[in-house]
């Protein structure tokens, strides 16, 4: 029973982390067998992480954020598209869902 409670607690933490970025490492670390078996709940959490990462890359293309790091706007957009694809969406779809279409103009 304690192991189940621990796993549930860990899963809640990972769900929160997915709101900020990619959680593939954590999911595989703590729930590797379930990930290998294609657990739908875990795959949805992973997709949320990819979507969050895509949005973070997209937001990093603003003039204010371009001050940080050395990646060009084109490279940041490419990274955003890559993460969006892993989330099962296009970058345009994610941007529209989150009111960030203007960053793609």
N, C-alpha and C positions, 0 to 999 in steps of 0.2 A: 504493500500500500504506500509506503514512504517513497518508493521509486516512482510510482505513478504520480504522486503529488509533486515530486521534484520535476518530473518531465513536464507536467502541466504548468508549473511555475516558470520553467525555462522557456516553454513555448510562448507564454504571455510576454516575457521579456523580449523574445525574438520578434514577436508581432509588433511591439513598440519600435524596435530597431528598424523594422521594415519600412516604417514611415519616414525614415531618414536615408535609407540606401540599401545596397545589396546585402543580403543576409545568407547567401548560399553557403559560405564557409560554416557559419554557426549551425545552420540546418543540417548540413552533412556531418558536422562534428557531433552533434547531440542526437540526431535522428537519422543517421546514415542508412540503416536498413529500410526504414520507412521511405526515405527519399529514393532509394534504389527500386523500391516496389511501386513507385509512382503515387504515393499517398496524396490524394487531391487537396486535402487541407494544407499540407506543407507546400505543395506546388503553388497554391494560391498565395500563400505568404511570400514565397520566393518571387512570384510575379509582382506582388506589391512592392517588394524591395527594388526590383529592376525598374519599375515605373517611377519610384521615388528618386532613384539614381538618375534616370533620364531627365526628370524635371530639375534636379539639382544642376546637371550639366547645362540644360537650357537656360536656367536662371543665371548661370555663370557667364553668359554672353552679354550681360548688360554692361554699359561703360564702367559702372562702379566696380563690378566684379572682375572685369578684365584687368584690373590693376594687379590682381593676385595670380600667381602662376605664370607660366610661359606659353601655354597652349594658345594657339590662334583661335579666333572665333570659328573658323571652318572646322578645326580639330575638335572643338567643344561640341559643335553641332553634330559632327560625325559620331562622337562618343554618345551623345544623347540619342541619336537614331539607333545606335547599336543596342543600348539598354532598353529602349522602347520596343525594339524588335524582340528582345528576350522576354519582355513583358507581354508579348502577343498583340501589340498595338503599333500603330504608326506614331511617329513623333507629333504629327499634326493632330491626331486624335487626342493624345494626352494633353497637348497644349490647349486645345479647345475645351476639353473637360475641366481644365484648371484655370481657364481665363488667361492664358499666356500666349495667345495667337500672335499678338503684336511682336513677340520676340523672334518670330520666324520670318518677319517681313524684311 
